[in-house]
């Protein structure tokens, strides 16, 4: 399901971060992830954010490609443009 580049970048992260990123694919929500890993809910959000930053950093170094639809800032920009027409 996940691309090789994604898996490679994820493999560079700590074991806890890997678990935080993989568990939602298995159907876990943030609070369940925090309880299962015995970390705080804010730590789950922080690790998710840091992994997102790692993905964008890898894209800047041309290690992966992120479709425009998945860019959070681009999504907001497109919603604004659609509403303006």
Buried (B, 14 or more C-beta within 10 A) or exposed (E): EEEEBBEEBBEEBEEBBBBBBEBBEEEBEBEBBBEEBEBEEEBBEBBBEBBEEBBEEBBEEEEBEEEEEEBEEEEEEEEEEEEEE
